[in-house]
């Protein structure tokens, strides 16, 4: 038996380690993940690796598409959908699951004493959304770390860099420029153009789509969802695919950057759903063990009564049999 969980009356579970584990382990890990994502995104703590480029490289000579806010899929819209879609889907699914199941099958976890327990609806919502939030920040960290370490240029890098080819002595497209001061454009735009691999927007949108699709597929068990489930799943996957297509069409990322973002977000979502929250399965309360009562032994003060023995018919047949003559002899 698990020492941390003790089964009580009515399928309740008593645990003294849920609150300490949440405060000193899960909350600390979540805080560290958020801080690391913040340092990657909004500070210069991790400088971008500066790669060189070839003169007149056509792969990086696409026109500058403008700031991120002018995109057809701006970051504000992507981040809003990434936050709202899973939250609404999980809330609707958990409410429907909670009110469709009888109370006897619900799981309750007592924290301290018999009067304080987590409602199973609240516990599942906090668990699923908490893991989703952790994965969201983890995907941001992986995408930002890949961009900082590689420093791959975007398709519009040379348009943002504005190198002085005459001062650099570019006479051939095979000439490689590795000088750090080769660019004369806006430093902020140049630094943004060096963060292309993998595509963070593609990674976040794919992570959101895969996590939500797996929740809808594995957790929704209500009737009338045969057509709604595949429609919702295909819609979410199409939106994630559309974000990557827009990034490539606007010359903000290469196809390799988008595919790497798809792989990053999908892998993190599949890992969290499979290995961390056990495919959204509900823990069933264990059944109480039926213990057979011990056989009562006779008391010493009770006098023993001899029971009469009854001869079995089988014993009669198995004994020696003497043939009896039916007729007497005639002399």
N, C-alpha and C positions, 0 to 999 in steps of 0.2 A: 504494500500500500504506500502511496506517495505521502511522505510525512508533511508536505506543505499543504495538502488538501485533505480534509477530513470530512467524510460524508455525514450529514446530520439528518434531521427529520425532513421528510417530504422531498428528498433529492437535493437539499441545500448543501452547499459547499462552504466550509469554513477555511479561511486562509488568513494568515497573519503576515504574509510576505508581499501582497499585492501593492499596498501603499508604499512600503519602503523600496520595493523594486522600481516602482514608477518614479519616485522622487529622486533616488540616488543612482539609478542606472539609466532608465529610459529617458528621463528628462534631461540628464546630463549629456547623453549621446545626441538627443535632438537639438539641444542648445549649441553644442559643438558643430553640428552639421550646418545649422543656420549661420553661425558666425563664419565658418569656412566659406560658405557660399557668398556671404556678404563681402568678404575680403577679396574673393576672386572677381566679383562683379563690379564693385564700386571703389576699390582702392588699387594702388600700384604696388602692393606688397609682393606680388608675383609678376615680375616684368615679362613682357612678351619676347619670345625668341625672334631675333631679327634675321630673316633669310635674305639672301641676295636674289637677283633677277637677271634675266637676259635682256639685252637691248632690243626694243621693239617686239617683245614677246606678245604674240597675238592671243595667247591664253589669258593674259592679264590686261589686255588693252580694251576691254569693253567700256562703254560710257558709264559715267558715274550715275547711279539711279536716284540719288538724293538721300536724305536722312531716312532712318528707319520708320519714323512716324508717317512718311508719305507712301509707304508700301501698301499694296492691296491687302496684305495680312500684317498689319502693324503689331508690334509687341503687346500693346495694350489689349487688343482684341484677342490675341493668342493666349495671353496670360489669364484673361478673364474667362475664356472658354475652358482652359485647362483647370481652373479652380472651380467653376460653377457646374460643369457637366458631371463630374464624378460625385460631387456633393449632393446634387439634386437626385441623381440616380440611386445612390446608396440610401438616402433618406426615404425615398419612395419604396424601394425594395424592402428595407428593413421594417417599415411601418406595415406594409402588406403582409410580410412574413410573420410579424409579431401578432397581429390581430387575426390571422388565419389559423394559428396553431393553438391548441388548448393549453391552459396554464400548467397542466401537469407535465408537459414536455418541455417547458421553458427552464433554462438554466439560471440559477441564482448563486451569487458568490457573497457570502457573509464576510465582512471585513473585521469588525469588532462587535462582539456580543450578538445576540439574536435579533436585535432591532435594526441594525444597520446593514444594508446589503445593496449591491449594485443591481439595478434593474437590467434584465437581459437585453432589452432594446437599447438602452443607453450604453451598455458595455460593448455590444457589437458595433454600434455606430462609432463610438470613440476609437475602438480598435482598428476598424477598417479605414477610417479617415485619418487616424494618426499614422498608420503605416503608409498610406498614400502620400501624406505630407512629407514624411521622411524620404520616400522615394523621389518625390518631386525635387527636393533640395539636393538629394544625391545625384540625380540626373543633371542638375545644373552644375554641380561640382565636377562631374566627369566631363561634361561638354566644355566648361571653362578651362579645366586642366589640359584637355587635348588641344584647345586653341592656344593656350599659353606655351605649352611645350613644343608644339610643332611650328607655330608661327606661319602657317600656310597662307598665301595671299588669296584674296578674293578675285573674281574675274575682273573687277573694276579697279584693281590695285594701282596700275600705272596711271589711270585717270585721276586717282586721288593723290598719288605720289608726286606727279608732275616733275619727273626728273629732267635735268638740263643735260640733254644728250651731247651737246657741243662741249660743255665743260667736262663731262665724263669721258669724252673721247670715244663715243660709240660710232664705229665705222662698219660694224657687221652685227647681224642679229645673233651671232654665236658668241658675242662678247659678254662675259659674265661680270656683273657689277655687285660688289660686296661691300661698298662703302656705306657706313651708317648715316652719313649726311648727304646721301644721294638725292633724297626727296626734298622738294621745296614747297609742298602743299601744307594744308592744315594738319598739325600734329595729331589732333584728336581723330580726324577722319582717317589718317594714315594708320594709326594704331587700331582703329576699328576694322580697316581693310586687311590687317594682318591676322585677324581672328576669323578664320573661315572653316577650319576642320576640327571637329565635326560641326554640323549645323545645330546650334542650340535650339532653335525654334522647331526644327524637325524632330529632335530628340524629345523635347517636352510634349509635343503634340502626339507623337507615337506612344510615349509612356502613358499619357492620359487615355488614349484610345484603347491600348491593349489592356490596361488595368480595368477600365470600365467594361470592355467587351468580356473579359474573363469573369467579372462579377455578374454580369447579366446572364452569361451562359451557365455558370455554376450555381448561382444562388437563387435565381428566379425559378420557382417551382409552381407558381400559380397557374390556374387554367386560363386559356385564352391568350397565351403568349407565344403560340407556335409561329405566327406570322410577325408579331411585334418584335420578338427577340432578333431574328435575322435582319429585319429592317433597321432596327436601331444599331446593331453591330456594323452593318455595311455602311451606314451613314457616318458613324464615328471613324471607321477606317478610311473612308473617302475624304473626310475633312483633314485627317492627318496627312494623307497622300497629297491633298491639294496644297497644304502649307509648303511642302517640299517643292512642288511644281512651281509655285509662285516664287519661291526663293531662287530657283534656277532661271525662271523666265525673266526676272528683274536683274539678273547678273549680280546677285548678292552672294551666291554660293555655286560651287561646282556640283555636278551630279555625284561625285565621290563624297563630297562633304555631306550631302543630303542622305545618301545611303548609309554612311557611317552614323549619322544621327538617328536614322531609323533603327539600326542595329543596337545602338546604345540604349535608347529608350525602351525598345521591346525586350531586351535582355534583362534590364533592371525590373521591369514590370513582371515578367514571367518568373524571375527569381523570388521576388517578394511574395507573389501570390502562391507559388508552389511550396516554398521552403519556410516562409515566415507565418503566414496566416492559414496554411493548410487548405488551400482552395476554397476559402470562405465557408467551410463546413462548421456546423454548430456542434459543440460538445454536448453529447447527451448525458443526462444524469445517470450515474451507475445504479443498477438495480440492487436493492438490498438482498443480502445473502440469507437464504432460508436455512437455519440451523435446526437440525432434528433434536428434540429434547432428549436428555439422557434417560435410559430405561430405569425405572424405579426398582431399587433392590429391596428385598424383603427385610423387614425389621427383625432384629434379634429377639425382641420381646414377644413377637407373634409366634404362636405355636405352629409347628409344621403339621399339616394334615396330609396323610397318605391318600393319594388318589387311587381308586380301583383300576386295575389293569384290565384291558379288554383284549381278548385274543383276536388277532387279525385273521380273516379268512384265508389269506395267503399262507399263513403259517400252518393252517390245517392241511392245505394242499401239499405243502412242501414236506410234511412229516411222513413217517412210514405208514403205508396203507396196507391193510390186511384184506385180501379178497373175501367177500362173503358170498356164500353159495345161496342162490335164490331158491333152490329146491333141495330138500333133504334126501339122503340116500335111501333106497328101498332094499331091505334085506329079504 
